[in-house]
Amino acid sequence: MSILVTFGSKRGGTEGLAQMMAEGLREEGFTVGFGAARLVTRVDDYEAVIVGGALYAFRWNRDAKRFVKRHASQLRQRPTYFFSSGPLDDSATKKDIPPVKGVQALMERVGARGHVTFGGRLSPDAKGFPASAMAKKNAGDWRDEEQVRAWVRQIASELRAGVAQDA
C-alpha cells in the first residue's frame, strides 16, 4: 500500500514530524511518498494520505489548508488522516488535544478518519514577529517521537484491517 505524507510548515518542526511518520510507515512495510503540501500536485498515486499542518494562533498552516481544499474530492475517496503541531509545552503528550475549528471543518469536508495534535518546536533564534518574541520565553522542542510512532502504528493497523476487509 502506498501512503502520501504531506505537510505545511514554516519553520521545519512539522516537517520533522512528517519525516518521523514517513520513516515509521516504511518500517511498517508501506511505500511512502513525502513532500511539502505546496509542492504536491497529485494524490491519485496513493491509497492513503496523511496531511499535517503547523498551528499558528489556532490556525492551520495555509499550505496544508490549500492542499486539502485542492484535493478534497480525491481525499474523500481514500483513507485520510490529519495531524497538527503546535503546543510549545508538553500538553500534547499528557492529553488528547482536539483539532482546532478550521481543521475540524476540513476533516468533515474530506471524511478524515483521525487527527492528533503533537507538541511543536520553536528554535531560540526564530526570526520574524511574533516568533522571535515567543522564542524568548517558549523556545524548545516538544515533539515526542514515541507519540508519533504510536500514532503511525495505529494508522498502519487500521489500514491493514481495511485492506483485509476489501480483499
Buried (B, 14 or more C-beta within 10 A) or exposed (E): BEBBBBBBBBBEBBBBBBBBBBBBBBEBEBEBBBBBBBEBEEBEEBBBBBBBBBBBEEBBBBBBBEBBEBBBEBBEEBBBBBBBBBBBEEEBBEEEBEBBEBBBEBBEEBEBBBBBBBBBBBBEEBEEEEBEEEBEEBBBEBBBEEBBBEBBBEBBEBBBEBEEEEE
